[in-house]
Amino acid sequence: MKSILTGRQLGLVWIAVVGVLVALPWVGADPANIRLITLIAILALSVSALNLTLGYAGELALNQVAIYAAGAYVSAYTAINHSADLLLCLALSVVAALAIGLLTGAPGLRLGGWTLAITSFFVVLLVPSVVNVFGETLGGFAGLNGIPLPSLFGRELSTEEFYVVLIIVAALWFAVFRNIVVSRHGSALLVLKESPVLAAAVGTSVYRTKMVTYALSGIPAGMAGCFAAFLDSFLSPVSLNINLVIVILAASILGGSMSVYGAIVGAAIMEIGPLRTSAFDQYATIAYGVFLVIGGLLLRNGIAGIAHRLWDARFGARRRRPAAEEPPAAEFRFPEVEGRALRISKVGKSFGGNRALDGVGFVAEAGRITALVGPNGSGKTTLMNLVSGYYRADQGTIELGDRPISGLPAYRVARCGVGRTFQTPMVPHGLTVAETITTGRLGSHPVPMIASALRLPAHWRALAEEAESGRRIMGALGLSHLAGVPAADLALGTRRMLELGRAVAGGSALILLDEVASGLDESDIQDLVAVLGKLRDAGVTIVLVEHNFALVRAIADHVVVLAEGRVLAEGDPEEIATHPDVVSTYLGAGGEISGTRLATAESE
Ligand SMILES: Nc1ncnc2c1ncn2[C@@H]1O[C@H](COP(=O)(O)OP(=O)(O)OP(=O)(O)O)[C@@H](O)[C@H]1O
């Protein structure tokens, strides 16, 4: 997520580049070169649409050509029959793009994975047939002639003026695109790309995020179609085919799909490259395909990825190196939360004929640590998934404070104040430690996308609040010195701490910990015990599923033992360690509570 330049420096460079491009026709640039830049800008808009969905959201959607076609035909029809005003046609193209995006994205995004790639690709294959069905209006296979020159505020635009409008519109889109991906909305996409389960756990609706991204990505593709329609005053469905899909895909892969400016680099290569010369035209599809495979195999995040790595090797390491380690500072405390108890009552859950939970009920008191223990298959994970909203209970109720949360989807449970960590920490690639902690606020402290895209005051306010909250949380966790370090590179113990920080950042009143100590060494466990104590002091209700009974004895206020989907016993750790039912049950099963010998725990 870290950009090579600061936002201000990048803005100045961008304005300078756009200024030079806009001035070209008036300083005697060759019209052929102006046309080449026009083609690059149009293709770059379409490629940016793919970069947004594929690179940032991790969804392979191939419908850019269909949306481009919609933008082109809507503009051409409007220009021929009503008005050739460029701004009106651009606006209508965007509306058409959003409509087609929502219509074609809904089923694929709901089903996910390859379904989206296939449905979106299928829509592209339909383009020529649809154009032919409306042959009289849209010109059919023969093409649509006589598209008038575009105008602006009643004045016809010259070729040069049309070029200037295109450059300015494309520059504005790329600025908005960059602002979105370098904001919490970009972080939300990286979280989603890492795992939809994680996205829901931080309170973001997976479907809504995908849908918004998909619809947003239609905007540049639709505008590209509009400009393309006016460029040659002629439109043919013949060129809106699989070739164009492959050109866009190859440009995205070559330029770097996880890059804003990679779209421009990739588009430039595809337009300027030797493969675009007429001699290659008959082999174009094969050539693009080869280009695509080579780019995909040899380049990690394309040319933009190479540029980033080179820059990092030269300047980045110094900036990202951890500062001197500091112990968790006493002045940094976790923000106080209003204690809320978790009440589980008569909860049942079956998988087919397997009764995983059968009338489970207990209370995890507010501001206390409750441990959930039991042998393998006793239903601990199922219960955690029910509380988090990943599963629905067949019977019973789950309440946080006085609010029922059973039956809510996972992202809404998270927004009610339930945070969690995972057995294998889920830390998205591409985010620093500070940014990862901030992702905990995605669901609980929403900021409108428009505010981030246009850098409105709400964006800056949220940024300042996030920085202050992150500083406090990293201070309390002892992670301040790692703030700028890529989070995914950290050791297991630090990533577990980070997950706790993320849950705290969201203001969670209840934090569910799934085997939080597994794989940690003695010193990591000591740090963890200290942090969990601080969280409890801040009023957070903690429920932990733990195999390590020695740890349970060290930190839990209350222990609930599950066996075969029922509560076998509950009490404080000492009571449980000597509880006759627990001892007889587990001694009979080898003296273990989920792998930890009670006898060993007792002797420690
Ligand atoms: N998604 C699922 N589909 C079918 N059966 C499941 C599913 N999840 C859990 N079960 C079954 O429910 C029962 C309880 O499993 P669960 O994973 O909740 O136990 P656990 O106490 O967490 O075990 P472990 O300590 O091994 O993680 C087991 O019999 C398991 O096979």
The ligand as an SDF file (V2000), in Angstrom:
LIG
                    3D

 31 33  0  0  0  0  0  0  0  0999 V2000
  -18.7050  -27.5550    8.7430 N   0  0  0  0  0  0  0  0  0  0  0  0
  -18.9420  -28.7480    9.3060 C   0  0  0  0  0  0  0  0  0  0  0  0
  -19.5720  -29.7260    8.6250 N   0  0  0  0  0  0  0  0  0  0  0  0
  -19.8270  -30.9220    9.1900 C   0  0  0  0  0  0  0  0  0  0  0  0
  -19.4700  -31.2490   10.4400 N   0  0  0  0  0  0  0  0  0  0  0  0
  -18.8450  -30.3290   11.1740 C   0  0  0  0  0  0  0  0  0  0  0  0
  -18.5340  -29.0330   10.6560 C   0  0  0  0  0  0  0  0  0  0  0  0
  -17.9010  -28.3160   11.6180 N   0  0  0  0  0  0  0  0  0  0  0  0
  -17.8050  -29.1330   12.6850 C   0  0  0  0  0  0  0  0  0  0  0  0
  -18.3820  -30.3320   12.4160 N   0  0  0  0  0  0  0  0  0  0  0  0
  -18.5010  -31.4460   13.3390 C   0  0  0  0  0  0  0  0  0  0  0  0
  -19.0150  -30.9170   14.5570 O   0  0  0  0  0  0  0  0  0  0  0  0
  -18.3750  -31.5210   15.6590 C   0  0  0  0  0  0  0  0  0  0  0  0
  -17.7160  -30.4370   16.5210 C   0  0  0  0  0  0  0  0  0  0  0  0
  -16.5920  -29.9410   15.7990 O   0  0  0  0  0  0  0  0  0  0  0  0
  -15.7570  -28.6830   16.2730 P   0  0  0  0  0  0  0  0  0  0  0  0
  -14.7570  -28.3960   15.2130 O   0  0  0  0  0  0  0  0  0  0  0  0
  -16.6780  -27.6040   16.6520 O   0  0  0  0  0  0  0  0  0  0  0  0
  -15.0360  -29.2530   17.5680 O   0  0  0  0  0  0  0  0  0  0  0  0
  -13.8030  -28.6230   18.3560 P   0  0  0  0  0  0  0  0  0  0  0  0
  -14.1080  -28.8290   19.7790 O   0  0  0  0  0  0  0  0  0  0  0  0
  -13.5520  -27.2380   17.9140 O   0  0  0  0  0  0  0  0  0  0  0  0
  -12.6230  -29.5640   17.9050 O   0  0  0  0  0  0  0  0  0  0  0  0
  -11.0460  -29.1850   17.7780 P   0  0  0  0  0  0  0  0  0  0  0  0
  -10.5380  -29.0660   19.1850 O   0  0  0  0  0  0  0  0  0  0  0  0
  -10.4920  -30.3760   17.0660 O   0  0  0  0  0  0  0  0  0  0  0  0
  -10.9440  -27.9460   16.9810 O   0  0  0  0  0  0  0  0  0  0  0  0
  -17.3700  -32.5270   15.1080 C   0  0  0  0  0  0  0  0  0  0  0  0
  -18.0000  -33.8020   15.1100 O   0  0  0  0  0  0  0  0  0  0  0  0
  -17.1430  -32.0550   13.7020 C   0  0  0  0  0  0  0  0  0  0  0  0
  -16.8420  -33.1330   12.8570 O   0  0  0  0  0  0  0  0  0  0  0  0
  1  2  1  0
  2  3  1  0
  2  7  2  0
  3  4  2  0
  4  5  1  0
  5  6  2  0
  6  7  1  0
  6 10  1  0
  7  8  1  0
  8  9  2  0
  9 10  1  0
 10 11  1  0
 11 12  1  0
 11 30  1  0
 12 13  1  0
 13 14  1  0
 13 28  1  0
 14 15  1  0
 15 16  1  0
 16 17  2  0
 16 18  1  0
 16 19  1  0
 19 20  1  0
 20 21  2  0
 20 22  1  0
 20 23  1  0
 23 24  1  0
 24 25  2  0
 24 26  1  0
 24 27  1  0
 28 29  1  0
 28 30  1  0
 30 31  1  0
M  END
$$$$
